[in-house]
Amino acid sequence: MPISNETITAITHHFFDAEDNRQPIEPVASFQPDMTMAEGYQVQAAVVTEWQKRGYKIVGKKAAATSQAAQAKMQIDEPIYGHLLDFQRAAPGATLAAAHFIQPYIECELAFIIGRPLTGPNITADDILAATEVIAPAYDIIDFRTRDWAVAGGEALSTNVFTRHFVVGEPRLAPDALDWPSLAISLAKNGETVATATAAAIMGHPARSIAWVANKLAEHGHQLDTGDIVLTGAITKPYPVTPGDHFEATFEGVGTLAVQFT
């Protein structure tokens, strides 16, 4: 049965129970078993609308599930996207309270700062590079709100693809200043390297994931706008966060980015 407006409202209220009380909630599937991707985006839109009613603004987008492994885990066959809101942004070097989270993980990503509007379909990676003002190192700090680690596509979309905070670093370069195929990223926890990868982990080239977002947005009647921050999706695998952790990531040729948790 297609998802009803009543069910969308119930799931939205359910999500904000987790947001406001910092307590895990039952999986969204308890409301809508076998939720489709289209239904997940409907719930996501309702969640974002509620944030906007609370006075928050959308400042960008994020790609997710950009690898086949992530898609297999979520039982989907394409990437997905979510929205970035102004209150979710944390400053480079920030100290975040672990009690603010439910089940937090950190991912190294790249942020594309869009310099002019881009409307799909048929946007290519070259179009993205031409329209991007600068590239910056970034973190997506995700938080699993549901019990039992529910990560299916509908669950992910309904929770705005898990984002709790994101961080965009100060070192910024023009796209043509980067050696994309071999751009190496390493993540250190408390001084010990815990993850390494290259930018090629994102669909062979990070600009491809941004192009995918632009084209998927067009299906929903939206576009990328000037000034939007767009995260590429996880370059390094999600790494769990515990109180007292200090993370510093090195983005070869771009710079470093730090964040810590109390």
Secondary structure by P-SEA (a helix, b strand, c coil): ccccaaaaaaaaaaaaaaaaccccccccccccccccaaaaaaaaaaaaaaaaaacccccccccccccaaaaaaaccccccccccccccccccbbbbbcccccbbbbbbbbbbbcccccccccccaaaaaaaccbbbbbbbccccccccccccaaaaaaacccccbbbbbcccccccccccccbbbbbbcccccccccccccccccaaaaaaaaaaaaaaaccccccbbbbbccccccbbbbcccbbbbbbccccbbbbbbcc
